[in-house]
Amino acid sequence: MSSTEPTSDEDVYLVDTTSTARTPGVRDLVMTDRWNTPIERPNGGYVLAAMLRGTGDELGVPHDPLYAAISYLGPPSVGPATIEVEPVKQGRRVVTASTRLLQDGRLVAVMTSGFGPREDERTTELGSPPALPAPDQCLDPSDHGGPTGGLFDRVDHRFATVPGWSTGAPSGDPAHDLWQRLAGGRTIDAYALGFLVDSAPPPVMELGEMASMTVQLTVHFHRRPTPGWIATRLSTRHLVTGFHEEDCELWDESGRLVAQSRQLAILG
């Protein structure tokens, strides 16, 4: 199913991540091409955000996710999909669920997630956000050879300098910092953080590897961000026999860590 261009008042993010209940534990989702990667497949972060929203809606819990661990078992496709949600445990502090995404009877992804309140105020932060110029002083990579269309119309990226991979001169250092936000500054909810940990060009591109696909992704959600841009830190330090890790930190404009993730990916 190919999507049409959104109307001026359509909330594309909400529409495309919302599923509808069919029977208890089973929900219907339509995956659109508005979140496609350059290989014409829906982005893995978009898949995660849709599965998380469906899980939260099915459970009916009033809390944001605490974590999500998703394994991608096959490439997702544009078109109808089924979300199956099974509650695992209703704990006092964490509600745990198992979620599956299927298309045409094919298992595409499986996810374990936890939701719960944040009632303990003890907090110690030993990290620091990326040191970036203000977003309006940074570069839009689409103006400097970066990809456009699909996913890249749904998220705004701003880099302090032109990435080496975009000019055909990879730096050799698979790490970069950048600003991100949903297109047009749409409010970022907890589910969108699951998308944003996987929505930027992978840093392994600075090694000249231009195609990378997520095998497994774990996200820890810490808090909802304040309105504005998200400072993003991405790095890869180990590329072994075609597989590599990718670490991500998301910080809001007030300097608070809002989410972090690690994924295992395979080179194309």
C-alpha positions, 0 to 999 in steps of 0.5 A: 500500500503506497501512501499519499502525501499528508494533508496539512493538518494530518498528524502523520506520526500519530496516524502511522503508529496507531493500530486498531483493536480487532479482538482482545490481544490482536490489533490491526496496523497499516505500515506506510511508505512514509517511513521507508529507508533508502532500501524501500523498507519501513524503518526499524525505529518506526516499527518499534514505535508502532509496536510500543504504542499498540502494546500500551494501548492494548494493556491500557496502562497509564504509564510510559514504557521503561524499556523495549527489546526488539528482535527483527526476524524479517524485513517489514513491508508496506501494507497491513500488519497484525500486532499480537500482545500478550501480557506477561506479568502485572508487577507492582512497579513494572508491567511486562508484555510480549508483542509480535508483529506479523505480515501475511502470516510471516513473523516480522518482529518480536518484542518484550517491553515493560511499562511502569510509574516513576515514583522514586526521585533518586537520580544521579547523572554522570554523563553529559549531552553532546556539545553541539551548536544551536540547531539553527547554526547547524547544517541540514544534511539534505542540503549536502548530499544526504538522503531525502524522501520517506523516513527523511521527510519525517524527521529533521536532522542537523549536523555541526559539520558536513558528514564525511560519508555524504561527500564520499570521504568517510572520516574513518571514525564511526561516531557523530553527534547531531540534533533530531526532531520529528518533522516540523517540531511535532511533540515527541512522546515516549514512543517517538523516542523509540523511533529516534534512537534508530532514525539517524544515518548509522555512524558506521557509514563513516567507515564507508559502509553505506548499508546497515540493518538492525538485528536486535535493538534494546531501548531504555526510556528515562523521561519525556523530553522537554519541547524542542530538539533532541541532541543525539550521540551515536557511536560504533566501536566494534565491527566484527565479521560483518556485525557491529554494535551501535550505541545511542544517547538522546538528550533534550534541550534542557540537558536531560538524558531521555533515552539510550539504546544499543543495537546489533546490526548487520552490514548490507 
